[in-house]
Amino acid sequence: MEDFSTLYCPLTPADQLCYIHIPKTAGSTLTAIADAQFDVRQIAPAPRHLPAVTPAAQGCNPDQLKALLTQYRFIRGHFSHNDIRQLLTRPVYLTVLRDPVDRVISVYEFFRRAAQRGQPPETPEYAMLMKAAAEQDLLGFVLDPNPVVQLRTSSFQTRQLATWDGDWSAVSAGDRLRSACASVDQFAWVGLTEQFQASAQLLSYRFGWYPAAVYQNLRVVTHKPRRDGVAPDVIEAIAQHNALDVALYQHAKTRFETQYQQMLNALRRQENLQDPDDPAALQAALQQHYVRHYAAPPLWGEIEGDAISQASLNRLLYDFRQPLSGEGWHRRNGRFNGIEVDQPVVRWSGPGLVSILDLPLPAGLAAQPTLRITVAIEQAIAPAVLDSLQLSVNQQPIPLKVLTRPPTPQPHAVTLQGPLPAIANSQPFIRLSFRVSQTLPRNLHNPALEDSRPVGFALQQITIEPARRRWW
């Protein structure tokens, strides 16, 4: 991807999508959205964490690391544009910016809470930041002369997006801002924390991704601004201390608003959007755009890592290592936000009652008169949730019977199976819709667990294959 003049710009197989995650900008939520678009084996964490995922990265020099990263289609983490640009071959950049005053207040609150909880610091720098936040008020923290604190509280977003040669301290303020603004203009997508829903809509339109109406809320700021209750003179001092970030944010906001309006105009022309202020109408238009541009992800064979053509398949085997096109699912389980996945690989349904999954139906299967679907559930949050589970495919209800309920220490593990009659499909995929009667906190049975996400059931695997006998 090199030409961003067209708002809709799908990724090519050669592109390396790169998300520069600036702390305290709703980046965890954006990571979950973008992660879902890729097979877990195509996602790399920040280069400093890569050896923990693949031993081949251990001891690599920059040239070797650059060659190794060509194996990945999505690289994301806490790093600067200046650092990562030297390690990528064909980058397509994403980032999210936040109102600078609110972001700095959030940084202060984050480290102050961590210190109050007695949380072990992840790094020596974290220890310094926690100590500074615990011992000072907000203004004292922001003006702390410690270089480690200043890095986080003085136009940090500008530094993360700018590029330069030599010593950062030798770069003038004007050049820093111009470089960061040039990066914003070059990046494929720059979202805004304060307009996260609209940002997610623009992202889905840009790449042709599934436009989730509901996404997993991971520290997204959707309530009142952080500055509420902060003295005006403190707000002004923070703004002055972050003058470059204030200018950068305004530049990004203007660009975002222009692109968002371009998207609405395109949806009016292409998808007959009548009222962009109607959330349901806008969501329907984004869905039509997604369906029209749907590109089936590669399917994986029984042997891990062996990609096989869809036309040759007479069975579809799906698990959550693969890309997820849909909504109503929590992120993959495992370290590095699911890159180093736990076994078995699952996604919990939630936070809502309906979970959607779009799957490409291989030609070999589509030609079969009757199919069957097998659903392996690793566990459910409660027996009543599992008992309430309903499945429909392209809006056709599918009766499910218990195939196996193996002895297991995991509660409520079950394999379900049901008939899948031939479906006249006008779309390039089949849509599976799972519904449960309720979702409950993940730590329902273990209050010591910090994970309180509303969940229903943990889906492990789906198999679609020709039916060998009639079910009715």
Phi, psi and omega per residue, in radians:
M1 nan 2.095 -3.139
E2 -2.275 -0.505 -3.082
D3 -1.754 1.950 -3.140
F4 -1.774 0.240 -3.102
S5 -1.203 -0.477 3.062
T6 -1.622 2.243 -3.036
L7 -1.097 -0.705 3.066
Y8 -1.460 1.955 -3.087
C9 -2.388 1.504 -3.136
P10 -1.145 2.628 3.112
L11 -1.232 2.597 3.027
T12 -1.771 2.827 3.138
P13 -1.028 -0.418 -3.112
A14 -1.482 -0.247 -3.085
D15 -1.235 2.540 2.997
Q16 -1.958 1.744 3.094
L17 -1.214 2.272 -3.055
C18 -2.269 2.067 3.132
Y19 -1.814 1.987 3.064
I20 -1.523 1.806 -3.040
H21 -1.552 1.845 3.064
I22 -1.503 2.168 -3.063
P23 -0.996 2.528 3.090
K24 1.154 0.710 3.094
T25 -2.255 0.409 -3.059
A26 1.211 0.497 -3.088
G27 -1.183 -0.524 3.135
S28 -1.120 -0.660 3.105
T29 -1.190 -0.751 3.103
L30 -1.100 -0.677 3.096
T31 -1.032 -0.767 -3.140
A32 -1.100 -0.688 3.132
I33 -1.136 -0.836 -3.088
A34 -1.261 -0.674 3.118
D35 -0.960 -0.658 -3.073
A36 -1.093 -0.341 -3.071
Q37 -1.436 -0.095 -3.008
F38 -2.278 2.612 2.936
D39 -1.083 2.452 -3.064
V40 -1.046 -0.441 3.138
R41 -1.354 -0.055 3.113
Q42 -1.870 0.129 -3.065
I43 -1.938 2.309 3.105
A44 -2.075 2.446 3.027
P45 -1.379 -3.035 3.055
A46 -0.930 2.482 -3.067
P47 -0.887 -0.586 -3.128
R48 -1.174 -0.367 3.123
H49 -1.702 -0.116 -3.037
L50 -1.050 -0.660 3.116
P51 -1.026 -0.448 3.114
A52 -1.285 -0.327 -3.133
V53 -1.713 -0.727 3.128
T54 -2.333 2.094 -3.127
P55 -1.032 -0.393 -3.123
A56 -1.086 -0.354 -3.123
A57 -1.454 -0.173 -3.096
Q58 -1.133 2.167 3.073
G59 1.300 0.248 -3.127
C60 -1.237 2.462 2.942
N61 -1.452 2.975 -3.067
P62 -0.971 -0.703 3.139
D63 -1.154 -0.708 3.116
Q64 -1.173 -0.680 3.122
L65 -1.145 -0.693 3.103
K66 -1.074 -0.738 3.107
A67 -1.141 -0.703 -3.132
L68 -1.136 -0.668 -3.098
L69 -1.204 -0.270 3.076
T70 -1.155 -0.261 3.111
Q71 -1.349 -0.198 -3.042
Y72 -1.941 2.521 -3.140
R73 -1.745 -0.258 3.136
F74 -2.444 2.101 3.111
I75 -2.075 2.209 -3.080
R76 -2.575 2.607 3.122
G77 2.753 -3.018 3.132
H78 -1.512 1.691 3.051
F79 -2.689 2.866 -3.127
S80 -1.641 2.773 3.051
H81 -1.039 -0.686 -3.094
N82 -1.118 -0.633 -3.127
D83 -1.362 -0.808 -2.998
I84 -1.309 -0.465 -3.070
R85 -1.078 -0.434 -3.119
Q86 -1.395 -0.136 -3.054
L87 -1.977 0.002 -3.068
L88 -1.985 2.612 -3.086
T89 -1.698 -0.783 -3.105
R90 -2.430 1.238 -3.009
P91 -1.383 2.555 2.952
V92 -2.223 1.999 -2.921
Y93 -1.686 2.528 2.994
L94 -2.266 2.636 2.932
T95 -2.812 2.939 3.058
V96 -2.221 2.316 3.073
L97 -1.926 2.729 -3.115
R98 -2.323 2.649 3.032
D99 -0.826 2.139 -2.993
P100 -1.037 -0.673 3.141
V101 -1.144 -0.824 3.134
D102 -1.095 -0.655 -3.124
R103 -1.147 -0.750 -3.131
V104 -1.154 -0.716 3.083
I105 -1.059 -0.715 3.133
S106 -1.129 -0.680 3.087
V107 -1.054 -0.815 3.133
Y108 -1.042 -0.832 -3.115
E109 -1.119 -0.654 -3.134
F110 -1.063 -0.885 -3.087
F111 -1.288 -0.527 3.091
R112 -1.170 -0.766 3.105
R113 -1.109 -0.716 3.136
A114 -1.060 -0.699 3.123
A115 -1.190 -0.714 -3.128
Q116 -1.138 -0.583 3.127
R117 -1.389 -0.160 -3.064
G118 1.247 0.500 -3.101
Q119 -1.200 2.282 3.115
P120 -1.094 2.280 -3.137
P121 -1.195 2.443 -3.127
E122 -1.261 -0.557 -3.092
T123 -2.494 2.891 3.033
P124 -1.021 -0.603 3.112
E125 -1.127 -0.705 3.094
Y126 -1.071 -0.675 3.132
A127 -1.072 -0.742 3.111
M128 -1.116 -0.743 -3.114
L129 -1.178 -0.703 3.108
M130 -1.122 -0.728 3.131
K131 -1.131 -0.767 -3.129
A132 -1.127 -0.700 -3.134
A133 -1.234 -0.606 -3.114
A134 -1.263 -0.534 -3.012
E135 -1.678 -0.132 -3.046
Q136 -2.323 2.782 2.996
D137 -1.370 -3.140 -3.045
L138 -1.013 -0.850 -3.095
L139 -1.147 -0.707 3.102
G140 -1.071 -0.677 3.105
F141 -1.113 -0.800 -3.092
V142 -1.117 -0.655 -3.077
L143 -1.647 0.082 3.123
D144 -0.993 2.223 -3.081
P145 -1.299 -0.150 3.123
N146 -0.981 2.161 -3.101
P147 -1.004 -0.553 3.124
V148 -1.130 -0.715 3.110
V149 -1.244 -0.752 -3.124
Q150 -1.047 -0.618 3.115
L151 -1.008 -0.659 -3.070
R152 -1.500 -0.367 -2.973
T153 -2.001 -0.023 -3.096
S154 -2.185 1.686 3.085
S155 0.845 0.842 -3.133
F156 -1.151 -0.629 -3.108
Q157 -1.145 -0.649 3.089
T158 -1.087 -0.761 -3.140
R159 -1.126 -0.642 -3.105
Q160 -1.226 -0.442 -3.087
L161 -1.780 -0.370 -3.096
A162 -1.272 2.785 2.983
T163 -2.187 2.590 -3.111
W164 -2.820 2.905 3.034
D165 -2.014 2.493 3.099
G166 1.479 -2.479 -3.013
D167 -1.616 2.200 3.132
W168 -1.009 -0.644 -3.095
S169 -1.144 -0.344 3.134
A170 -1.521 -0.112 -3.123
V171 -1.496 2.247 -3.111
S172 -1.190 2.773 3.129
A173 -1.039 -0.721 3.137
G174 -1.098 -0.736 3.131
D175 -1.193 -0.621 3.091
R176 -1.059 -0.835 -3.110
L177 -1.162 -0.768 -3.138
R178 -1.060 -0.707 -3.138
S179 -1.166 -0.755 3.139
A180 -1.133 -0.709 3.102
C181 -1.137 -0.648 3.088
A182 -1.109 -0.637 3.086
S183 -1.127 -0.761 3.100
V184 -0.989 -0.759 -3.125
D185 -1.194 -0.493 -3.114
Q186 -1.455 -0.553 -3.037
F187 -1.126 2.595 3.137
A188 -1.193 -0.562 -3.103
W189 -2.713 2.309 3.028
V190 -2.260 1.946 -3.133
G191 -1.609 2.956 3.130
L192 -2.158 2.257 -3.136
T193 -1.013 -0.738 -3.074
E194 -1.227 -0.264 3.074
Q195 -2.215 0.940 -2.967
F196 -1.189 -0.702 -3.141
Q197 -1.080 -0.809 3.103
A198 -1.127 -0.641 3.106
S199 -1.102 -0.742 3.119
A200 -1.129 -0.631 3.089
Q201 -1.112 -0.777 3.127
L202 -1.123 -0.670 3.117
L203 -1.090 -0.796 -3.131
S204 -1.131 -0.679 3.110
Y205 -1.139 -0.762 -3.055
R206 -0.998 -0.778 -3.044
F207 -1.846 -0.039 -3.120
G208 1.329 0.464 -3.134
W209 -1.447 2.850 3.069
Y210 -1.041 2.218 -3.094
P211 -1.540 1.486 -3.096
A212 -1.102 2.245 3.065
A213 -1.407 -0.473 3.120
V214 -2.236 2.281 3.120
Y215 -2.259 2.826 -3.126
Q216 -1.182 2.067 -3.093
N217 -1.428 1.823 -3.140
L218 -2.018 1.457 3.112
R219 1.184 0.452 3.058
V220 -1.267 2.359 3.119
V221 -1.469 1.817 3.139
T222 -2.072 -0.043 -3.125
H223 -1.809 -2.689 -3.036
K224 -1.146 2.650 3.133
P225 -1.038 2.651 -3.123
R226 -1.077 -0.476 -3.028
R227 -1.284 -0.209 3.121
D228 -1.025 2.214 -3.138
G229 1.596 -0.112 3.105
V230 -1.593 2.391 -3.100
A231 -1.031 2.460 -3.118
P232 -0.982 -0.645 -3.118
D233 -1.204 -0.536 3.081
V234 -1.236 -0.730 3.095
I235 -1.046 -0.764 -3.140
E236 -1.121 -0.693 3.130
A237 -1.130 -0.710 3.113
I238 -1.130 -0.743 3.140
A239 -1.087 -0.744 3.125
Q240 -1.145 -0.639 3.135
H241 -1.224 -0.288 -3.121
N242 -2.168 0.683 -3.056
A243 -1.035 -0.668 3.131
L244 -1.160 -0.726 3.120
D245 -1.141 -0.635 3.106
V246 -1.069 -0.784 3.128
A247 -1.180 -0.704 3.123
L248 -1.101 -0.755 -3.127
Y249 -1.096 -0.729 3.119
Q250 -1.119 -0.674 3.093
H251 -1.098 -0.803 -3.141
A252 -1.159 -0.649 -3.139
K253 -1.132 -0.733 3.108
T254 -1.092 -0.766 3.120
R255 -1.108 -0.753 -3.133
F256 -1.072 -0.816 -3.109
E257 -1.100 -0.633 3.085
T258 -1.136 -0.812 -3.131
Q259 -1.160 -0.662 3.140
Y260 -1.118 -0.699 3.096
Q261 -1.156 -0.661 3.065
Q262 -1.064 -0.692 3.102
M263 -1.089 -0.807 3.136
L264 -1.070 -0.724 3.114
N265 -1.098 -0.705 3.120
A266 -1.152 -0.680 3.119
L267 -1.183 -0.562 3.050
R268 -1.099 -0.787 -3.086
R269 -1.276 -0.785 -2.951
Q270 -1.597 -0.569 -3.038
E271 -2.096 0.204 3.067
N272 1.030 0.679 3.060
L273 -1.187 2.147 -3.095
Q274 -1.649 -0.783 -3.051
D275 -2.278 1.691 -3.119
P276 -1.164 -0.254 3.099
D277 -1.453 -0.126 3.087
D278 -1.586 1.911 -3.079
P279 -0.977 -0.676 -3.124
A280 -1.173 -0.717 3.133
A281 -1.159 -0.710 3.125
L282 -1.144 -0.728 3.125
Q283 -1.113 -0.701 3.122
A284 -1.113 -0.698 3.125
A285 -1.160 -0.701 3.093
L286 -1.143 -0.635 3.070
Q287 -1.101 -0.745 3.121
Q288 -1.097 -0.710 3.094
H289 -1.072 -0.764 3.131
Y290 -1.091 -0.812 -3.120
V291 -1.099 -0.721 -3.089
R292 -1.158 -0.544 -3.079
H293 -1.889 0.224 -3.073
Y294 -1.014 2.253 3.066
A295 -2.075 2.029 -3.088
A296 -1.097 2.271 3.076
P297 -1.238 2.767 3.080
P298 -1.131 2.427 3.075
L299 -1.659 2.670 -3.053
W300 -1.958 2.474 -3.120
G301 -1.376 -3.082 -3.131
E302 -1.112 -0.578 3.123
I303 -1.461 2.130 -3.039
E304 -0.985 2.246 3.078
G305 1.586 -0.119 3.133
D306 -1.595 1.839 3.090
A307 -1.374 2.341 3.128
I308 -2.274 2.657 -3.058
S309 -1.194 2.553 -3.129
Q310 -1.101 -0.637 -3.069
A311 -1.101 -0.492 -3.076
S312 -1.486 -0.144 -3.060
L313 -1.397 2.367 2.933
N314 -2.004 0.217 3.040
R315 -2.678 2.399 3.084
L316 -1.843 2.141 3.113
L317 -2.076 2.036 -3.063
Y318 -2.165 2.315 2.919
D319 -2.392 3.073 -2.955
F320 -1.499 0.210 2.839
R321 -1.224 -0.482 -3.062
Q322 -1.420 2.905 3.119
P323 -1.040 2.616 3.107
L324 -2.000 2.046 3.028
S325 -1.919 1.800 -3.064
G326 2.820 -2.806 -3.135
E327 -2.735 2.937 3.132
G328 1.523 0.444 3.122
W329 -2.257 2.482 3.018
H330 -1.381 2.911 -3.076
R331 -1.209 2.874 3.134
R332 -1.004 2.608 3.060
N333 -1.453 2.500 3.083
G334 2.382 3.021 -3.127
R335 -1.248 2.816 -3.116
F336 0.954 0.781 -3.139
N337 0.995 0.631 3.017
G338 1.692 0.089 3.076
I339 -1.254 -0.853 3.059
E340 -1.601 1.532 -2.912
V341 -1.296 2.557 2.984
D342 -1.271 2.858 3.056
Q343 -1.986 2.345 -0.095
P344 -1.286 2.788 3.126
V345 -1.361 2.091 -3.128
V346 -2.379 2.854 2.854
R347 -2.237 2.373 3.027
W348 -1.412 2.459 2.983
S349 -1.278 2.671 -3.141
G350 2.301 3.023 0.094
P351 -1.375 -0.257 -3.130
G352 -1.528 -3.016 -3.067
L353 -1.540 -0.341 -3.077
V354 -1.980 2.323 3.107
S355 -2.198 2.223 -3.030
I356 -1.983 2.467 3.106
L357 -2.462 2.089 3.077
D358 -1.695 2.227 -3.121
L359 -2.202 2.356 3.039
P360 -1.257 2.336 -3.139
L361 -1.699 1.966 -3.118
P362 -0.998 2.620 -3.086
A363 -1.014 -0.646 -3.139
G364 -1.100 -0.534 3.103
L365 -1.466 -0.689 -3.101
A366 -1.041 -0.467 -3.119
A367 -1.394 -0.194 -3.103
Q368 -1.331 2.441 -3.125
P369 -1.210 -0.604 -3.106
T370 -2.471 2.355 3.138
L371 -2.121 2.959 2.984
R372 -2.344 2.630 -3.136
I373 -2.077 2.353 3.104
T374 -2.081 2.270 -3.070
V375 -2.108 2.051 3.116
A376 -1.739 2.075 -3.138
I377 -1.918 2.156 -3.068
E378 -1.322 -0.630 3.050
Q379 -2.964 2.878 3.025
A380 -2.203 2.740 -3.084
I381 -1.264 -0.407 3.110
A382 -2.804 2.644 3.131
P383 -0.983 -0.670 -3.112
A384 -1.121 -0.577 3.110
V385 -1.158 -0.791 3.124
L386 -1.115 -0.724 -3.139
D387 -1.115 -0.473 -3.089
S388 -1.511 -0.108 -3.016
L389 -1.058 2.258 3.057
Q390 -2.210 2.507 3.121
L391 -2.195 2.344 2.966
S392 -2.240 2.584 3.101
V393 -2.136 2.090 -3.032
N394 0.874 0.760 3.088
Q395 1.234 0.131 3.055
Q396 -1.674 2.122 3.115
P397 -1.090 2.421 3.141
I398 -2.024 2.037 3.095
P399 -1.255 2.242 -3.108
L400 -1.944 2.410 3.050
K401 -2.079 2.641 3.103
V402 -1.273 2.080 3.109
L403 -1.561 -0.843 3.095
T404 -2.503 2.594 2.989
R405 -2.365 1.355 -2.965
P406 -1.176 2.651 3.036
P407 -1.137 2.213 -3.062
T408 -2.761 2.595 3.051
P409 -1.229 -0.309 3.120
Q410 -1.322 2.298 -3.127
P411 -1.257 2.395 2.948
H412 1.160 0.537 3.017
A413 -1.283 2.457 -3.087
V414 -2.815 2.624 2.982
T415 -2.023 2.207 -3.101
L416 -1.973 2.628 -3.141
Q417 -2.515 2.569 3.137
G418 -2.749 2.859 -3.130
P419 -1.331 2.567 3.107
L420 -2.249 1.537 -3.103
P421 -1.051 2.782 3.104
A422 -0.954 2.305 -3.044
I423 -2.036 2.157 3.014
A424 -1.292 1.927 -2.961
N425 -2.025 2.025 3.103
S426 -1.573 -0.082 -3.126
Q427 -1.836 2.811 -3.120
P428 -1.406 0.257 -3.138
F429 -2.702 2.938 2.938
I430 -1.866 2.510 -3.083
R431 -1.877 2.053 3.062
L432 -1.674 2.273 3.141
S433 -2.188 2.014 3.113
F434 -1.761 2.387 3.124
R435 -2.313 2.379 3.040
V436 -2.174 2.879 -3.065
S437 -1.390 -0.403 -3.095
Q438 -2.843 2.769 2.929
T439 -2.088 2.604 -3.066
L440 -2.313 2.799 -3.116
P441 -1.040 2.414 -3.128
R442 -1.031 -0.537 -3.126
N443 -1.628 0.413 -3.116
L444 -0.951 -0.744 -3.072
H445 -1.668 -0.060 -3.131
N446 -2.554 1.471 -3.077
P447 -1.016 -0.371 3.132
A448 -1.251 -0.325 3.117
L449 -1.268 2.271 -3.109
E450 -1.301 -0.289 -3.069
D451 -1.323 1.864 -3.132
S452 -1.956 0.350 -3.140
R453 -1.026 2.465 3.032
P454 -1.258 2.130 -3.078
V455 -2.333 2.821 3.086
G456 -2.033 -1.278 -3.129
F457 -2.424 2.715 -3.133
A458 -1.778 1.860 -3.113
L459 -1.481 2.303 -3.088
Q460 -1.846 -0.792 -3.030
Q461 -2.761 2.605 3.053
I462 -2.224 2.343 3.069
T463 -2.192 2.289 3.027
I464 -2.132 2.204 -3.061
E465 -2.666 2.908 3.098
P466 -1.060 2.454 3.116
A467 -1.345 2.437 3.121
R468 -1.685 -0.285 3.108
R469 -2.647 2.852 -3.117
R470 -1.389 2.558 -3.129
W471 -1.830 -0.040 -3.038
W472 -2.482 nan nan
